[in-house]
Amino acid sequence: MTSSPDHKRARTTDSSPPYLLHYWPTIPGRAEPIRLCFEASSTPYTDVTNSNPDSGMKTLMSLISSSSDAPPPKIPHFAPPILQHGDLYLSQLPNILLYLGPRLGLVPSDDANAIYRINQLTLTALDGFSNEAHETHHPIAVGDYYENQKDAAIKRANDYTHNRLPKFLGHFEQVLKQNQGGEYLYGGQLTYADLVLFQGLDGVSFAFPNAVKKLREGGEYRRVWDLYERVKGLDNVKAYLESERRLGYSSGIWRHYDELDES
């Protein structure tokens, strides 16, 4: 069994405030990379709405409601995920990861520029395997039903699986080939960029199993899929994926429709 990379990770102590994650219940969604960061680093956290559905949803809705006051310093939150750490409330997934990465040991501590390079890799992975994947089933209007934009979705998904998905896979293949990160994207250790990429690859594998199988079996992106399996096999990640804490895919970012996948 693969073990976690040996590097220092931050830990919460009895005197430090708990990490509270606020997100829509029952779906992985944009909160999943945050969960993976906590799980991979053995950091205690509370997934609020899934732990306490009624009170958790009331809290979440109060945080994003336009009619309620935002917590100090009075910056409203547009949408979840929202991380609460003591008196600090942060939203926007990349922003939350920027905050958590160094604290959880998921950024090299001896490289002053690491945080920016890891953020760059993270943003690209989110673009390719999360944002664009979501737009395949909602290419016209996010607030409208899939069935009302199905024809456009078929066209968008075809372009995604044939053009955009291979382009992003190729980019990360080059990252792994050209940099000196060894088995990981940067710095020779597991970072939050690896966890974001893992989640994106896992999500598109669910959404487009036939298309991904074809791309994977072609062998052109071997390093990317080796990284995927490497992260999947880490002790903490493996235990999480096999637990009830790992939420199943359904109607979130990564959705499977037969007509959007290659036959």
Helices and strands as residue ranges (DSSP letters): E 19-22, G 29-31, H 32-40, E 45-47, H 48-51, H 53-64, E 82-85, E 88-91, H 93-103, H 114-126, I 127-131, H 132-137, G 146-149, H 150-159, I 160-164, H 165-178, H 192-207, H 209-217, H 222-232, H 235-241, G 258-260
